[in-house]
Amino acid sequence: MSRPVSQPNPASPLLSDFSGTLSSALSTDQLVHSDSAWRQRLLYITNQRNAPPIPISMNTPPERLIEFRLFHHYVQMTQKGTINSLGQVASPKSSKNPWSDWILRLAIESPNLMDALLGFAAFHLRHLNASDKEITEAAHRYMMRAIVEHADQVRKGITAENAEVVFATSTFIAFHVASERLTPDEKDGSMMHWFQPWDGIRALLVACWEHIKVDEIRRLIQYEHALEIVPMTDAAWVKPTPIFDFLIEDLNPDSVDGETMHAYTTAVYYLNKIVTMPLARHVLKFSGMVSKRFLELVLKKEPRAMCIVGYHLILVKQVDSIVWLQHSAKRDFAILLEHLPEEWKPKMALAVEGFRGALIFDDTQIMKEDDDSSKEHSPFHQREEMGTNSRASWVER
């Protein structure tokens, strides 16, 4: 039952004093209007007191709340540039991120891609807080659902309707496979999980390319591809810096075939390029840039190929903006060393120092694309003049 609205007592001294003060400042019409407004305000307050209480909870399902949290985290990652450093680079001439904008537009219309996005964000959160069981369960749930649906779409065939979603989903799955080491048995020392996902992306890109509708995304992919091309000529020997040349300095061209020689020299070329132009995204792109022959050598666990992979892992480990992959790199580096023949371990000395805390790659000095002025301030600028005999000096404490 609602309480009656109490009326002001005209005899109240407080009201009398208030009315007298008000009368001295207001005309009769103003006073009547003020009194009416006061009564309306009093009635409003009384009605508010009698209104039903505001619910403490909106009864939103817990899974929906997690989805909101994960989606918000993904957007934050995008705004902070975390996604850019994962190989999904913004336009060199713009502060915008067309890749992530494209992903978001597709995801709000595709449950499968949205699952992959949420799973990716959840695994990133899990690396930041491993004790959060709710996030861990969500990470596996969303990513597994995305993988199953993605495999079904690929099996049914690429069409104009699903091509963009299939390709976009594959990028999230690739990062997941690389970071979580989804292999049957890690005891065999295989490092193929760092390479196979990117090989799959390249195959899907060929199938999806003609159906990618957004011109900016097409230009972006073409731009990235142009950076990866190294001709199988003497030009491949024109390296930006010789830091990693010691990995192939004892490689005799007469003892290996031309394809194998090219596989090793181009892989080392890319490592040198990453250090000379230390853009964080290039660190991860290494896995997708090496040749198929190099992948065969990694699959066979050829010692020289494994050493090259080891130095790739040290670069991954030392890039702060991809902290979610640093644990994976450290774990796999230890596995790699365990399976490396003893006679090859001296070549890994600098990488071992890096994992112990020495600095090989300074992520605080990452340069912006197309900004030549920043190169002279790079900690690697002077190293170009050092020559191969000074490679010990580039490990700084």
DAGISUL-V408275 format. One record per backbone hydrogen bond with DSSP energy under -0.5 kcal/mol. CO is the residue of the C=O (numbers start at 1). NH is the residue of the N-H. Records with the same first field share a line. If there is no record, write none. Layout:
# DAGISUL-V408275
CO = NH / NH
This chain:
# DAGISUL-V408275
8 = 10
9 = 12
12 = 16
13 = 17
14 = 18
15 = 19
16 = 20
17 = 21
18 = 22
19 = 23
20 = 24
21 = 25
22 = 25 / 26
27 = 31
28 = 32
29 = 33
30 = 34
31 = 35
32 = 36
33 = 37
34 = 38
35 = 39
36 = 40
37 = 41
38 = 42
39 = 43
40 = 44
41 = 45
42 = 46
43 = 47
44 = 48
45 = 49
46 = 50
47 = 51
48 = 51
61 = 64 / 65
62 = 66
63 = 67
64 = 68
65 = 69
66 = 70
67 = 71
68 = 72
69 = 73
70 = 74
71 = 75
72 = 76
73 = 77
74 = 78
75 = 79
76 = 80
77 = 82 / 83
78 = 81
81 = 85
83 = 86 / 88
84 = 87
87 = 89
91 = 94
97 = 101
98 = 102
99 = 103
100 = 104
101 = 105
102 = 106
103 = 107
104 = 108
106 = 109
107 = 110
110 = 114
111 = 115
112 = 116
113 = 117
114 = 118
115 = 119
116 = 120
117 = 121
118 = 122
119 = 123
120 = 124
121 = 125
122 = 126
123 = 127
124 = 128
125 = 129
129 = 132
131 = 133
132 = 136
133 = 137
134 = 138
135 = 139
136 = 140
137 = 141
138 = 142
139 = 143
140 = 144
141 = 145
142 = 146
143 = 147
144 = 148
145 = 149
146 = 150
147 = 151
148 = 152
149 = 153
150 = 154
151 = 155
152 = 156
153 = 157
159 = 163
162 = 166
163 = 167
164 = 168
165 = 169
166 = 170
167 = 171
168 = 171 / 172
169 = 173
170 = 174
171 = 175
172 = 176
173 = 177
174 = 178
175 = 179
176 = 180
177 = 181 / 182
181 = 183
185 = 188
186 = 189
191 = 194
192 = 195 / 196
195 = 198 / 199
196 = 200
197 = 201
198 = 202
199 = 203
200 = 204
201 = 205
202 = 206
203 = 207
204 = 208
205 = 209
208 = 211 / 212
209 = 212
211 = 213
213 = 215
214 = 218
215 = 219
216 = 220
217 = 221
218 = 222
219 = 223
220 = 224
221 = 225
222 = 226
223 = 227
224 = 228
225 = 228 / 229
226 = 229
231 = 233
233 = 236
234 = 237
235 = 238
237 = 239
242 = 245
244 = 247
245 = 248 / 249
248 = 251
250 = 252
251 = 253
252 = 255 / 256
257 = 261
258 = 262
259 = 263
260 = 264
261 = 265
262 = 266
263 = 267
264 = 268
265 = 269
266 = 270
267 = 271
268 = 272
269 = 273
270 = 274
271 = 275
272 = 276
273 = 277
275 = 278
277 = 279
278 = 280
279 = 282 / 283
280 = 283 / 284
281 = 285
282 = 286
284 = 287
285 = 288 / 289
286 = 289 / 290
291 = 295
292 = 296
293 = 297
294 = 298
295 = 299
296 = 300
297 = 302
298 = 301
302 = 306
303 = 307
304 = 308
305 = 309
306 = 310
307 = 311
308 = 312
309 = 313
310 = 314
311 = 315
312 = 316
313 = 317
314 = 318
316 = 319
318 = 320 / 363
319 = 322
320 = 323
322 = 325 / 326
323 = 326 / 327
325 = 329
326 = 330
327 = 331
328 = 332
329 = 333
330 = 334
331 = 335
332 = 336
333 = 337
334 = 338
335 = 339
336 = 339 / 340
337 = 340
341 = 344 / 345
342 = 345
344 = 347
345 = 348
346 = 349
348 = 352
349 = 353
350 = 354
351 = 355
352 = 356
353 = 358
354 = 357
358 = 360
359 = 396
361 = 363
362 = 365
363 = 366
368 = 371
370 = 372
371 = 374
372 = 375 / 376
374 = 377
375 = 378
378 = 381
380 = 384
381 = 384
382 = 385
383 = 386 / 387
387 = 390
388 = 391
390 = 393
391 = 394
392 = 395
394 = 396
396 = 359
